[in-house]
Amino acid sequence: MKHPRDLGSQRGMKIFPLTFILSLTGRGNNSSGKRDVNDRVPSPLWGEGGGEGHSHLKICYFGTYEKNYPRNRVIIEGLRRNGVEVIECHYPLWEREHHKTGGYLSFINLTLLSFRLLWGYIHLCFRYFRIGPFDILMVGYIGQMDLLLAKLLNLVHRRPLVFNPLISLYDTLVLDRGIFRERSVLAKLLYYLDKWSMKLSDLVILDTDTHIEHIAALFHVDRKKFIRVFVGAEENLFYSRQSAPMQDGVFRVLFYGKYIPLHGIHHILHAAKALEGNQEIRFQMIGKGQLSREIRELALKLELRNIEFIEWVRYEELPGYIHQADVCLGIFGDTDKARRVIPNKVFQCLAMGKPVVTRASQAFSELLTGGHDVLFCEPPYIQSIKESILRLKEDAELKRRLSENALELFRGHLAEAKLTAGLAEEIGKRFACNS
């Protein structure tokens, strides 16, 4: 079996462009929106998660980041499990709205959002100067604008500045989703916001080496400034259940996520049409987003009768749907970005020991082995998705083996503490932190 060697190291629009741009990137959640003032959580002694032998490290996790977004939760919890004290200097901004589309982008709402951003930065300034000494200042996702404020405030403490952006705004909204034209003013603004947020950082955390190579070249940033930390999944939510799924004779195929080009959802719909003759196979599609209208129109055109569309579910309910699924689908996008990333859903399904079918890519090959812990699809994706689903339906041994290997991989290499052990060690080593 191939295992990674080191998983932790490697319109109102015109008036408020930055507010509008950032609002497009966030994934909604059901946070209560309560403001946490410098949330301090006691840490265990260094060494529980793999950081044994290092002195105590204190990190200030800073910004208007989405507190309950998986990337932020996994990094914070993983660092704490490695004996790092993480102090959250946070102002809740992006959590307030679950669906950041439609009325969320109206002139009135963007006006209010801009004032809340300004108000949030005033609050963050006051909180920052009350948190006391720390070793590292880390800015969370989404934080390109927050990074600029952090850099300014950090002139006082002069601590190493670490950025955990997960994505590039320019790469996501311009090159991948095509929301802004490449030569537009907003696209250029995004480009330089990304570029300078990374150049001003001392260390940048991204999710795959393939992604790092692309971003470093695109923005002309030194490759040595980056470190790879896979996305992972929250262990308190996504874990293998003891109870058996429903035994009703239905073979459930699950997709969930935003309807964006990265996911290649049209390939899934065509594969579902090709499997319509097999009445035991049923698809569940959970999500909405940029391509919702096109996806619905395609489903009507194909006259699909074996798909259940669910617009959205609470994040805490997702594990229940995954548990009931026989197969979980990853991504099948034809975009360049689809080659460079491994999305949240794949880690979450691995954590629950579910067979995953997804497109093959250089990024996936950094972590997964086709036929061992995942089934990879090659173009043409429609036929490949269809054949992979039928193969898993007819081969119970393959399905069992993929499930067991996926769970073994996650527990052995992708659990929160193990995922971030290399990050904690690299920070301590690179910046020689001592409290």
MIKELO-129995 format. One record per residue (C-alpha): residue number from 1; chain; y, z, x. Coordinates in Angstrom, 3 decimals. Each point is the difference from the previous one (the first is absolute). Layout:
N
<NUM,'A',<Y,Z,X>>
...
***
This chain:
435
<1,'A',<0.000,0.000,0.000>>
<2,'A',<3.491,-0.820,1.245>>
<3,'A',<2.362,2.938,-0.147>>
<4,'A',<3.651,-0.004,1.054>>
<5,'A',<0.411,1.671,3.360>>
<6,'A',<3.221,1.767,-0.823>>
<7,'A',<1.082,-0.085,-3.606>>
<8,'A',<3.073,2.110,0.601>>
<9,'A',<1.608,-1.728,2.951>>
<10,'A',<0.218,-3.360,0.064>>
<11,'A',<27.517,-10.523,-29.197>>
<12,'A',<0.358,3.251,1.143>>
<13,'A',<-2.046,-1.518,2.793>>
<14,'A',<3.049,-1.500,1.651>>
<15,'A',<1.935,3.238,-0.197>>
<16,'A',<-2.828,2.294,1.025>>
<17,'A',<-2.302,-2.207,2.119>>
<18,'A',<-1.671,2.717,2.060>>
<19,'A',<-0.722,2.177,-3.018>>
<20,'A',<-1.464,-2.982,-1.843>>
<21,'A',<-2.078,-1.105,2.976>>
<22,'A',<-1.553,3.406,0.572>>
<23,'A',<-0.728,0.429,-3.698>>
<24,'A',<-2.264,-3.072,0.118>>
<25,'A',<-2.323,1.383,2.647>>
<26,'A',<-1.002,3.391,-1.359>>
<27,'A',<-3.113,0.765,-1.949>>
<28,'A',<0.617,2.255,-2.972>>
<29,'A',<-1.715,3.311,-0.542>>
<30,'A',<0.122,2.870,-2.396>>
<31,'A',<1.820,2.507,2.121>>
<32,'A',<1.839,2.674,-1.925>>
<33,'A',<3.118,-0.860,1.958>>
<34,'A',<0.669,3.625,0.936>>
<35,'A',<2.010,0.327,3.162>>
<36,'A',<-1.707,1.736,2.874>>
<37,'A',<2.357,1.786,2.372>>
<38,'A',<-1.511,-0.105,3.480>>
<39,'A',<-3.548,0.472,-1.228>>
<40,'A',<-1.652,2.072,2.722>>
<41,'A',<-3.780,0.196,0.099>>
<42,'A',<-1.736,2.318,2.486>>
<43,'A',<-2.273,-1.856,2.390>>
<44,'A',<-3.381,1.024,1.401>>
<45,'A',<-0.413,0.479,3.728>>
<46,'A',<-0.076,-3.223,1.957>>
<47,'A',<-3.456,-1.451,0.285>>
<48,'A',<-1.410,-0.109,-3.551>>
<49,'A',<0.304,-3.771,-0.244>>
<50,'A',<-0.443,-1.056,3.598>>
<51,'A',<3.213,1.091,1.731>>
<52,'A',<-1.624,2.801,1.958>>
<53,'A',<1.726,0.859,3.267>>
<54,'A',<3.531,-0.945,-1.062>>
<55,'A',<2.909,2.353,-0.470>>
<56,'A',<1.464,0.514,-3.455>>
<57,'A',<1.999,-2.920,-1.347>>
<58,'A',<2.626,0.067,-2.746>>
<59,'A',<1.055,-3.197,-1.816>>
<60,'A',<2.884,-0.456,-2.423>>
<61,'A',<-1.097,-2.634,-2.533>>
<62,'A',<3.294,-1.444,-1.206>>
<63,'A',<1.488,-2.218,-2.686>>
<64,'A',<-0.100,-1.224,-3.583>>
<65,'A',<-3.627,-1.069,0.518>>
<66,'A',<-2.363,-0.100,-2.983>>
<67,'A',<-1.549,3.420,0.350>>
<68,'A',<-3.204,-0.895,-1.865>>
<69,'A',<-0.489,-3.466,1.455>>
<70,'A',<-3.421,-0.118,1.731>>
<71,'A',<1.329,-0.914,3.447>>
<72,'A',<2.351,2.994,0.093>>
<73,'A',<-2.552,2.415,-1.463>>
<74,'A',<-2.752,-0.997,2.430>>
<75,'A',<2.223,0.192,3.093>>
<76,'A',<1.498,3.370,-0.957>>
<77,'A',<-3.296,1.598,-1.019>>
<78,'A',<-1.845,-1.454,2.977>>
<79,'A',<2.551,1.328,2.468>>
<80,'A',<-0.164,3.440,-1.610>>
<81,'A',<-3.779,-0.026,0.331>>
<82,'A',<0.501,-0.689,3.690>>
<83,'A',<2.019,3.171,0.417>>
<84,'A',<3.409,-1.647,-0.236>>
<85,'A',<2.665,1.842,-1.964>>
<86,'A',<1.679,-2.543,-2.278>>
<87,'A',<3.336,0.951,-1.560>>
<88,'A',<1.076,-2.333,-2.789>>
<89,'A',<3.713,-0.773,-0.160>>
<90,'A',<-0.187,-2.105,-3.140>>
<91,'A',<2.134,-1.182,-2.899>>
<92,'A',<-1.918,-1.559,-2.955>>
<93,'A',<1.467,-3.391,-0.817>>
<94,'A',<-2.689,-2.659,-0.430>>
<95,'A',<-2.402,2.286,-1.941>>
<96,'A',<2.202,0.146,-3.069>>
<97,'A',<-1.212,-3.284,-1.494>>
<98,'A',<-3.653,-1.015,-0.368>>
<99,'A',<0.560,-3.750,-0.525>>
<100,'A',<2.721,-1.443,2.231>>
<101,'A',<0.439,-3.197,-1.984>>
<102,'A',<1.904,-1.210,-3.058>>
<103,'A',<2.715,2.452,-1.039>>
<104,'A',<-0.347,1.848,3.278>>
<105,'A',<1.830,-2.898,1.662>>
<106,'A',<2.831,-0.175,-2.534>>
<107,'A',<3.616,0.244,1.146>>
<108,'A',<0.454,3.454,-1.547>>
<109,'A',<-3.180,1.416,1.479>>
<110,'A',<0.706,-1.424,3.454>>
<111,'A',<3.489,1.508,-0.166>>
<112,'A',<-1.481,3.407,-0.790>>
<113,'A',<-2.669,-0.465,2.681>>
<114,'A',<2.651,-0.755,2.619>>
<115,'A',<1.890,3.185,-0.867>>
<116,'A',<-3.276,1.972,0.096>>
<117,'A',<-0.734,-1.450,3.445>>
<118,'A',<3.409,1.105,1.252>>
<119,'A',<-0.441,3.413,-1.632>>
<120,'A',<-3.463,0.240,1.519>>
<121,'A',<1.349,-0.669,3.473>>
<122,'A',<2.597,2.743,-0.428>>
<123,'A',<-2.798,2.414,-0.974>>
<124,'A',<-2.162,-1.146,2.907>>
<125,'A',<2.835,0.664,2.445>>
<126,'A',<0.367,3.582,-1.216>>
<127,'A',<-3.771,0.571,0.033>>
<128,'A',<-0.400,-1.505,3.430>>
<129,'A',<2.328,2.545,1.566>>
<130,'A',<-1.853,2.892,-1.674>>
<131,'A',<-3.528,-0.780,1.184>>
<132,'A',<0.225,1.600,3.420>>
<133,'A',<-1.594,-1.291,3.224>>
<134,'A',<-2.693,-2.679,0.007>>
<135,'A',<-1.644,-2.321,2.535>>
<136,'A',<-0.139,-3.370,-1.766>>
<137,'A',<2.067,-1.674,-2.728>>
<138,'A',<-2.196,-2.317,-2.105>>
<139,'A',<1.287,-2.320,-2.742>>
<140,'A',<-2.435,-0.877,-2.805>>
<141,'A',<-0.664,-3.037,-2.228>>
<142,'A',<2.217,-1.605,-1.279>>
<143,'A',<2.553,0.959,2.609>>
<144,'A',<1.871,-2.896,1.603>>
<145,'A',<3.352,1.303,-1.250>>
<146,'A',<-1.043,3.626,0.517>>
<147,'A',<-0.728,-0.800,3.648>>
<148,'A',<3.634,-0.899,0.604>>
<149,'A',<1.126,3.337,-1.447>>
<150,'A',<-2.685,1.828,1.985>>
<151,'A',<1.172,-1.653,3.215>>
<152,'A',<3.554,1.153,-0.673>>
<153,'A',<-1.008,3.579,-0.833>>
<154,'A',<-2.334,0.084,2.976>>
<155,'A',<2.980,-0.241,2.334>>
<156,'A',<0.146,3.786,-0.461>>
<157,'A',<-3.642,0.925,0.718>>
<158,'A',<-0.821,-3.014,2.196>>
<159,'A',<-3.701,0.081,-0.848>>
<160,'A',<-2.431,-2.945,0.181>>
<161,'A',<0.309,-2.149,-3.135>>
<162,'A',<-3.245,-1.270,-1.566>>
<163,'A',<0.004,-2.575,-2.814>>
<164,'A',<-2.843,-0.396,-2.527>>
<165,'A',<1.135,-3.103,-1.966>>
<166,'A',<-3.439,-1.412,-0.989>>
<167,'A',<1.657,-3.350,-0.796>>
<168,'A',<2.872,-2.218,1.064>>
<169,'A',<2.428,-0.608,-2.860>>
<170,'A',<0.764,-3.499,1.262>>
<171,'A',<-3.649,-0.912,0.482>>
<172,'A',<-0.945,1.366,-3.435>>
<173,'A',<2.851,-1.180,-2.228>>
<174,'A',<0.945,-3.248,1.745>>
<175,'A',<-3.023,-1.406,1.857>>
<176,'A',<-2.816,1.365,-2.205>>
<177,'A',<1.327,0.374,-3.542>>
<178,'A',<2.755,-2.616,0.223>>
<179,'A',<2.453,2.078,-2.030>>
<180,'A',<2.903,-0.998,2.263>>
<181,'A',<0.540,-3.355,1.700>>
<182,'A',<-0.493,0.096,3.759>>
<183,'A',<3.524,-1.180,0.761>>
<184,'A',<1.731,2.200,-2.564>>
<185,'A',<2.463,2.754,0.895>>
<186,'A',<-2.327,2.648,-1.434>>
<187,'A',<-2.897,-1.294,2.092>>
<188,'A',<2.095,0.242,3.155>>
<189,'A',<1.101,3.495,-0.973>>
<190,'A',<-3.639,1.000,-0.409>>
<191,'A',<-0.938,-1.530,3.327>>
<192,'A',<2.586,1.952,1.960>>
<193,'A',<-0.625,3.202,-1.943>>
<194,'A',<-3.681,-0.218,0.987>>
<195,'A',<0.785,-0.994,3.557>>
<196,'A',<2.470,2.776,0.743>>
<197,'A',<-1.968,2.697,-1.785>>
<198,'A',<-2.871,-0.742,2.399>>
<199,'A',<2.136,-0.507,3.092>>
<200,'A',<1.747,3.332,-0.599>>
<201,'A',<-3.352,1.787,-0.298>>
<202,'A',<-1.913,1.431,2.933>>
<203,'A',<-3.386,-0.601,-1.649>>
<204,'A',<-0.975,-2.165,-2.999>>
<205,'A',<-3.202,0.573,-2.007>>
<206,'A',<-1.660,-3.040,-1.598>>
<207,'A',<-3.389,-0.485,-1.604>>
<208,'A',<-1.858,-2.676,2.010>>
<209,'A',<0.249,-1.563,3.455>>
<210,'A',<0.299,-3.416,-1.631>>
<211,'A',<3.005,1.226,-1.971>>
<212,'A',<1.531,1.568,3.120>>
<213,'A',<-0.289,-3.238,2.006>>
<214,'A',<1.742,-1.934,-2.776>>
<215,'A',<2.811,2.512,-0.568>>
<216,'A',<0.661,0.497,3.712>>
<217,'A',<0.348,-3.771,0.497>>
<218,'A',<1.991,-0.597,-3.212>>
<219,'A',<2.662,2.615,0.803>>
<220,'A',<-0.169,-0.184,3.811>>
<221,'A',<-0.996,3.649,0.391>>
<222,'A',<-1.993,1.274,2.981>>
<223,'A',<-3.717,0.088,-0.915>>
<224,'A',<-0.363,3.295,1.872>>
<225,'A',<2.253,1.676,-2.552>>
<226,'A',<-2.682,-0.323,-2.726>>
<227,'A',<-3.104,2.011,-0.830>>
<228,'A',<-2.753,-0.894,-2.452>>
<229,'A',<-0.986,2.475,-2.682>>
<230,'A',<-2.128,-1.421,-2.825>>
<231,'A',<1.197,0.692,-3.546>>
<232,'A',<-2.844,2.326,-1.054>>
<233,'A',<-0.298,1.770,-3.348>>
<234,'A',<0.722,3.431,-1.470>>
<235,'A',<-3.235,1.970,0.250>>
<236,'A',<0.932,2.371,-2.820>>
<237,'A',<-0.040,-2.930,-2.452>>
<238,'A',<-2.300,-2.639,1.437>>
<239,'A',<-3.446,1.397,0.756>>
<240,'A',<-3.560,-0.781,-1.054>>
<241,'A',<-0.850,1.535,-3.388>>
<242,'A',<-3.338,1.709,-0.623>>
<243,'A',<-0.327,-1.171,-3.590>>
<244,'A',<-1.512,-3.420,-0.661>>
<245,'A',<2.125,-2.802,-1.505>>
<246,'A',<-0.610,-1.073,-3.581>>
<247,'A',<-3.420,-1.548,-0.566>>
<248,'A',<0.860,-2.454,-2.780>>
<249,'A',<-1.349,-3.210,1.504>>
<250,'A',<3.466,-1.270,1.002>>
<251,'A',<0.635,-1.095,3.594>>
<252,'A',<3.659,0.941,0.543>>
<253,'A',<2.247,-1.859,2.448>>
<254,'A',<3.324,1.760,0.622>>
<255,'A',<3.306,-1.242,1.351>>
<256,'A',<3.127,2.139,0.045>>
<257,'A',<3.400,-0.490,1.573>>
<258,'A',<3.299,-1.776,-0.350>>
<259,'A',<-0.031,-3.603,-1.131>>
<260,'A',<1.441,-1.479,3.192>>
<261,'A',<-0.908,-3.069,2.125>>
<262,'A',<-1.813,2.153,2.587>>
<263,'A',<-2.779,0.807,-2.477>>
<264,'A',<-0.960,-3.557,-0.986>>
<265,'A',<-0.744,1.052,-3.578>>
<266,'A',<-0.280,-3.578,-1.238>>
<267,'A',<-3.177,-0.348,2.095>>
<268,'A',<-1.460,3.048,-1.762>>
<269,'A',<0.741,-1.442,-3.450>>
<270,'A',<-1.658,-3.314,0.846>>
<271,'A',<-3.030,1.865,1.394>>
<272,'A',<-0.169,2.013,-3.235>>
<273,'A',<-0.018,-3.271,-1.953>>
<274,'A',<-2.846,-1.297,2.167>>
<275,'A',<-1.980,3.181,-0.786>>
<276,'A',<0.659,-0.067,-3.731>>
<277,'A',<-3.562,-1.105,-0.708>>
<278,'A',<-1.334,3.267,1.408>>
<279,'A',<0.826,2.330,-2.870>>
<280,'A',<-0.884,3.175,1.903>>
<281,'A',<2.889,-0.505,2.435>>
<282,'A',<3.388,1.324,-1.158>>
<283,'A',<3.285,0.062,1.893>>
<284,'A',<2.698,2.659,-0.179>>
<285,'A',<3.467,-0.953,1.244>>
<286,'A',<2.442,2.899,0.387>>
<287,'A',<3.580,-0.744,0.940>>
<288,'A',<3.148,-2.029,-0.551>>
<289,'A',<2.822,-1.363,2.125>>
<290,'A',<1.754,-3.090,1.294>>
<291,'A',<-2.662,-2.458,-1.236>>
<292,'A',<-0.901,1.729,-3.293>>
<293,'A',<1.229,-2.876,-2.144>>
<294,'A',<-1.851,-2.655,2.028>>
<295,'A',<-3.215,2.036,-0.014>>
<296,'A',<0.108,0.531,-3.766>>
<297,'A',<0.676,-3.700,-0.583>>
<298,'A',<-2.933,-0.965,2.231>>
<299,'A',<-2.299,2.434,-1.824>>
<300,'A',<0.985,-1.557,-3.341>>
<301,'A',<-0.445,-3.520,1.357>>
<302,'A',<-3.491,0.854,1.281>>
<303,'A',<-0.827,1.758,-3.293>>
<304,'A',<-1.566,2.882,1.881>>
<305,'A',<-2.186,2.305,-2.074>>
<306,'A',<-1.525,2.141,2.756>>
<307,'A',<3.187,1.682,1.307>>
<308,'A',<1.755,3.138,-1.184>>
<309,'A',<3.669,0.133,1.031>>
<310,'A',<1.523,3.462,0.412>>
<311,'A',<3.689,-0.013,0.898>>
<312,'A',<0.066,3.263,1.911>>
<313,'A',<-1.676,3.380,0.263>>
<314,'A',<1.150,3.258,1.511>>
<315,'A',<-0.797,0.152,3.699>>
<316,'A',<-2.156,3.084,-0.510>>
<317,'A',<-2.148,-1.973,-2.473>>
<318,'A',<-0.878,-2.798,2.447>>
<319,'A',<-2.992,1.812,1.555>>
<320,'A',<-1.625,0.136,-3.447>>
<321,'A',<0.163,-3.784,-0.341>>
<322,'A',<-1.259,-0.510,3.552>>
<323,'A',<-2.902,2.370,-0.644>>
<324,'A',<-1.125,-2.035,-3.022>>
<325,'A',<0.196,-3.324,1.862>>
<326,'A',<-3.015,-1.715,1.558>>
<327,'A',<2.175,-2.192,2.240>>
<328,'A',<3.631,0.354,1.079>>
<329,'A',<2.108,-3.008,0.968>>
<330,'A',<2.450,-0.028,2.898>>
<331,'A',<2.423,-2.842,0.721>>
<332,'A',<-0.391,-3.779,-0.037>>
<333,'A',<3.540,-1.188,0.639>>
<334,'A',<0.698,-3.247,1.848>>
<335,'A',<3.212,1.386,1.518>>
<336,'A',<0.462,0.678,3.684>>
<337,'A',<0.455,3.712,-0.659>>
<338,'A',<-3.437,0.187,-1.632>>
<339,'A',<-1.474,-0.629,3.483>>
<340,'A',<1.855,2.915,1.548>>
<341,'A',<-0.511,3.018,-2.261>>
<342,'A',<-2.711,2.164,-1.539>>
<343,'A',<1.299,1.335,-3.341>>
<344,'A',<-0.213,3.510,-1.454>>
<345,'A',<-2.646,-0.976,-2.534>>
<346,'A',<-2.571,-0.913,2.642>>
<347,'A',<0.235,3.426,1.680>>
<348,'A',<-0.109,1.764,-3.363>>
<349,'A',<-3.165,-1.831,-1.032>>
<350,'A',<-1.634,0.632,3.386>>
<351,'A',<0.808,3.692,-0.415>>
<352,'A',<-1.858,-0.001,-3.314>>
<353,'A',<-2.979,-1.863,1.420>>
<354,'A',<0.452,-3.159,-2.058>>
<355,'A',<-1.045,-3.532,1.024>>
<356,'A',<3.124,-2.027,0.813>>
<357,'A',<0.363,-3.773,-0.200>>
<358,'A',<3.093,-1.396,1.730>>
<359,'A',<1.231,-2.950,2.015>>
<360,'A',<-0.810,-0.165,3.699>>
<361,'A',<2.882,0.380,2.440>>
<362,'A',<0.847,1.000,3.535>>
<363,'A',<1.399,3.318,-1.284>>
<364,'A',<-3.153,0.867,-1.952>>
<365,'A',<-2.082,-0.763,3.082>>
<366,'A',<1.822,2.771,1.877>>
<367,'A',<-1.805,2.491,-2.239>>
<368,'A',<-2.780,-1.508,-2.122>>
<369,'A',<-3.215,-1.929,0.608>>
<370,'A',<-0.982,-2.636,-2.540>>
<371,'A',<-3.386,0.660,-1.610>>
<372,'A',<-0.067,3.564,1.325>>
<373,'A',<2.813,1.950,-1.670>>
<374,'A',<1.700,-2.812,-1.965>>
<375,'A',<-0.665,-3.523,-1.293>>
<376,'A',<2.494,-2.536,1.354>>
<377,'A',<0.996,-3.133,-1.891>>
<378,'A',<0.980,-3.275,1.633>>
<379,'A',<1.818,-2.929,-1.655>>
<380,'A',<-0.509,-1.365,-2.559>>
<381,'A',<0.484,3.518,-1.355>>
<382,'A',<-0.977,-0.713,-3.606>>
<383,'A',<-3.546,-0.984,0.937>>
<384,'A',<-0.252,2.711,2.656>>
<385,'A',<1.124,2.766,-2.370>>
<386,'A',<-2.464,-1.205,-2.631>>
<387,'A',<-2.913,-0.096,2.467>>
<388,'A',<0.841,3.444,1.449>>
<389,'A',<0.084,1.624,-3.439>>
<390,'A',<-3.308,-1.601,-1.016>>
<391,'A',<-1.555,1.014,3.301>>
<392,'A',<0.944,3.643,-0.523>>
<393,'A',<-1.161,-0.080,-3.602>>
<394,'A',<-3.412,-1.367,0.941>>
<395,'A',<-0.561,1.898,3.260>>
<396,'A',<-0.005,3.745,-0.690>>
<397,'A',<-0.988,0.768,3.611>>
<398,'A',<2.999,-1.883,1.395>>
<399,'A',<2.279,1.787,-2.469>>
<400,'A',<-1.407,3.386,1.037>>
<401,'A',<0.261,-0.797,3.706>>
<402,'A',<3.606,-1.154,-0.225>>
<403,'A',<0.891,3.155,-1.932>>
<404,'A',<-1.619,2.318,2.528>>
<405,'A',<1.507,-1.784,3.001>>
<406,'A',<3.459,-0.057,-1.570>>
<407,'A',<-0.152,3.746,-0.607>>
<408,'A',<-1.294,0.642,3.524>>
<409,'A',<2.813,-2.081,1.508>>
<410,'A',<2.673,1.798,-1.978>>
<411,'A',<-1.280,3.499,0.690>>
<412,'A',<-0.616,-0.714,3.665>>
<413,'A',<3.203,-1.826,0.877>>
<414,'A',<2.501,-0.172,-2.860>>
<415,'A',<0.239,3.551,-1.347>>
<416,'A',<3.585,1.240,0.126>>
<417,'A',<-0.428,2.295,3.010>>
<418,'A',<-1.923,-2.560,2.054>>
<419,'A',<2.300,-2.854,-0.985>>
<420,'A',<3.099,1.808,1.294>>
<421,'A',<-1.530,1.844,2.975>>
<422,'A',<0.911,-2.869,2.320>>
<423,'A',<3.528,-0.084,-1.391>>
<424,'A',<0.519,3.723,0.598>>
<425,'A',<-1.408,-0.319,3.511>>
<426,'A',<2.073,-3.085,0.820>>
<427,'A',<3.206,1.658,-1.201>>
<428,'A',<-0.702,3.107,2.047>>
<429,'A',<-0.901,-2.036,3.086>>
<430,'A',<2.713,-2.648,-0.242>>
<431,'A',<2.843,2.429,-0.630>>
<432,'A',<-1.454,3.033,1.837>>
<433,'A',<0.760,2.245,-2.981>>
<434,'A',<-0.075,3.732,0.536>>
<435,'A',<1.289,2.579,-2.448>>
***
